Amino acid sequence: MIRTCTLTGQPFEIRQEDLKFLEEISPVFQGKKYPLPAPDLCPTARMQVRLAQRNERFLYHRKCDLSGKQIISCYSLDKPFPVYENDEWYSDKWDGKEYGMEFDFTQPFFEQFGKLRARV
Protein backbone atom coordinates (compact mmCIF):
# COMPACT_ATOMS: atom_id res chain seq x y z
CA MET A 1 0.00 0.00 0.00
CA ILE A 2 1.38 3.42 -0.95
CA ARG A 3 0.45 6.38 1.25
CA THR A 4 1.40 10.04 1.21
CA CYS A 5 3.16 11.41 4.28
CA THR A 6 1.00 14.09 5.89
CA LEU A 7 4.11 15.98 7.03
CA THR A 8 6.42 15.85 4.02
CA GLY A 9 3.98 15.07 1.21
CA GLN A 10 6.28 12.26 0.03
CA PRO A 11 4.92 8.82 -0.89
CA PHE A 12 5.93 5.88 1.29
CA GLU A 13 5.12 2.19 1.30
CA ILE A 14 3.34 0.28 4.04
CA ARG A 15 4.02 -3.41 3.49
CA GLN A 16 1.53 -6.18 4.16
CA GLU A 17 3.83 -7.41 6.94
CA ASP A 18 3.54 -4.00 8.64
CA LEU A 19 -0.26 -4.14 8.52
CA LYS A 20 -0.20 -7.70 9.88
CA PHE A 21 2.05 -6.56 12.74
CA LEU A 22 -0.32 -3.70 13.61
CA GLU A 23 -3.19 -6.19 13.64
CA GLU A 24 -1.26 -8.54 15.96
CA ILE A 25 -0.42 -5.84 18.51
CA SER A 26 -3.82 -4.13 18.46
CA PRO A 27 -5.15 -3.93 22.03
CA VAL A 28 -8.13 -5.96 23.23
CA PHE A 29 -10.37 -4.56 25.97
CA GLN A 30 -13.22 -6.62 27.40
CA GLY A 31 -13.07 -8.94 24.41
CA LYS A 32 -13.21 -6.19 21.79
CA LYS A 33 -10.19 -5.57 19.54
CA TYR A 34 -9.30 -1.97 18.76
CA PRO A 35 -7.24 -1.99 15.54
CA LEU A 36 -4.25 0.30 15.32
CA PRO A 37 -4.30 2.56 12.27
CA ALA A 38 -1.65 2.49 9.56
CA PRO A 39 0.85 5.34 9.93
CA ASP A 40 0.19 8.72 8.31
CA LEU A 41 3.86 9.75 8.47
CA CYS A 42 6.74 8.29 6.48
CA PRO A 43 9.49 6.52 8.48
CA THR A 44 11.81 9.55 8.34
CA ALA A 45 9.11 11.92 9.60
CA ARG A 46 8.19 9.47 12.39
CA MET A 47 11.82 9.35 13.50
CA GLN A 48 12.03 13.16 13.45
CA VAL A 49 8.93 13.40 15.64
CA ARG A 50 10.36 10.87 18.12
CA LEU A 51 13.76 12.54 18.27
CA ALA A 52 12.29 16.02 18.66
CA GLN A 53 11.43 15.17 22.27
CA ARG A 54 14.24 12.90 23.42
CA ASN A 55 17.58 11.62 22.21
CA GLU A 56 17.31 7.86 22.10
CA ARG A 57 19.94 7.25 19.46
CA PHE A 58 22.89 7.88 21.76
CA LEU A 59 23.06 6.05 25.07
CA TYR A 60 25.30 6.68 28.07
CA HIS A 61 26.44 4.73 31.13
CA ARG A 62 25.69 6.70 34.27
CA LYS A 63 24.41 6.25 37.79
CA CYS A 64 20.79 6.72 38.76
CA ASP A 65 20.64 9.92 40.82
CA LEU A 66 18.16 8.36 43.25
CA SER A 67 19.65 4.94 44.00
CA GLY A 68 23.20 5.21 42.66
CA LYS A 69 22.57 2.08 40.57
CA GLN A 70 24.46 1.87 37.25
CA ILE A 71 22.02 2.46 34.35
CA ILE A 72 21.98 3.12 30.63
CA SER A 73 20.40 6.48 29.86
CA CYS A 74 19.71 8.76 26.92
CA TYR A 75 21.06 11.61 29.11
CA SER A 76 24.81 12.17 29.39
CA LEU A 77 26.63 12.88 32.64
CA ASP A 78 26.89 16.62 31.95
CA LYS A 79 23.12 17.22 32.22
CA PRO A 80 22.18 19.53 35.13
CA PHE A 81 19.03 17.63 36.11
CA PRO A 82 18.64 14.36 38.02
CA VAL A 83 18.22 11.17 35.99
CA TYR A 84 16.33 8.23 37.47
CA GLU A 85 15.95 4.63 36.35
CA ASN A 86 12.46 4.08 34.84
CA ASP A 87 11.17 1.93 37.71
CA GLU A 88 12.30 4.54 40.24
CA TRP A 89 10.92 7.42 38.18
CA TYR A 90 7.44 5.87 38.28
CA SER A 91 7.73 4.76 41.92
CA ASP A 92 6.78 6.56 45.13
CA LYS A 93 10.44 6.75 46.22
CA TRP A 94 10.52 10.45 45.39
CA ASP A 95 8.01 13.29 45.52
CA GLY A 96 7.67 15.47 42.43
CA LYS A 97 6.04 18.18 44.55
CA GLU A 98 9.45 18.85 46.10
CA TYR A 99 10.34 20.60 42.85
CA GLY A 100 7.32 22.91 42.94
CA MET A 101 7.97 26.64 42.87
CA GLU A 102 5.89 29.78 43.07
CA PHE A 103 5.26 31.57 39.81
CA ASP A 104 6.70 35.10 39.78
CA PHE A 105 4.55 37.32 37.56
CA THR A 106 7.35 39.93 37.41
CA GLN A 107 9.71 37.48 35.66
CA PRO A 108 9.41 36.02 32.15
CA PHE A 109 7.65 32.66 32.03
CA PHE A 110 10.27 30.82 29.96
CA GLU A 111 13.09 31.98 32.24
CA GLN A 112 11.27 30.41 35.20
CA PHE A 113 10.34 27.33 33.19
CA GLY A 114 14.01 26.88 32.21
CA LYS A 115 15.06 26.96 35.86
CA LEU A 116 12.42 24.37 36.71
CA ARG A 117 13.47 22.10 33.82
CA ALA A 118 17.10 22.29 34.94
CA ARG A 119 16.11 21.02 38.40
CA VAL A 120 13.69 18.25 37.46
N, C-alpha and C positions, 0 to 999 in steps of 0.2 A: 504494500500500500504506500503510495506517495502522498505526503502531506506538505503543506507550506507552513514554514515557521512563522508564528505570529509576531515574533520579535524582529527577525532579520528579513523575512519575506523570501527566504531561500527554500527550495524544495529539499525534502529529506525523506528517507525510506524508513518505514516501520515494517520489519520482517514478520512473517507469520509466527516465528519462534518468540518474538517479543510480545505479540498479542496473546500467545498461549501462556507465557510467563505471567503476564498481568492477570489473566484469568485464574491461574493457579494460586496467586497470592492475594486475590480479592478477599476482603474480610467477610465473615459470616456472623451475623448477629441474630440470635433466636431463630436459627434455622433458615434465615433469608440471606442470600449472597448479594453483596453490593459490589458490582463490577467496577474495577478501576478503569478510568478512561485512558485512551491512547494519548501520548504526549502531544502538546500543541507547539512545543519548542524543539528545535533541532538539537542534537547532542552538544554542539559547541555552545549554544545559548543556554542550555540547561547547566553546563559546567560553569559558565560565567555567572549565572544567578547563584549557584551554590557557593562559589568562591568570593562573591561580593560580600558575604557575611563573615565567613571564617576561612582561614587558611588550613586546608586539610590535605595539601599536597606535600608539605614539608613537616616532618615530625621530629620532635626533640626529646631526649632523655632529660628528665628533671625530677625533682622531688615534689610530692603533693604538699602544698603549704599548710594543710590541716593536720595530716598524720605523719608527714616526713617519709612516706612510702615512695619508693622509686616508681615512676610512671612514664608513659609515653604520651606526649601532649603536642597539640598543634601550636602551643605558645612557647616561645624560646625563653631562656633564663633571664633575658634583659627586660622582660615586661614588668611594669610597675605594679600590676595588680596580682592578687593571690590566684593561684591555679589549684583547683581541687580535682581529685579523681572523680569520675562520674558518680559512683555509688555514694561517695561522701557529699558531693554537690547536692544530690537529691535526698540526702538523709536529714535527720533532725540534729546532727552533731554541731551545727552552726546556725546562727540566727541572722537572717538577712536584714532584719530590722535594726541590727547594730550599725548598719551602714547608712541609715536614714539621716537626712539633714534638712534643716529648715530652708525654705526657699527665700532668697533675698531679692525683693522686687527692685532694689536699687542697682543690682548687678545683672549683666547680660545672662540670659538663660543658658546659652551654649557654653559659656565659661564655667558656670556652676555644674552643668551636665558633664563637662570634661573632667572636672575634679572628682565627681562621683564615679565616673567610669574608671578613672585611674585607681580608685580605692577598691572597687568591687570586681 
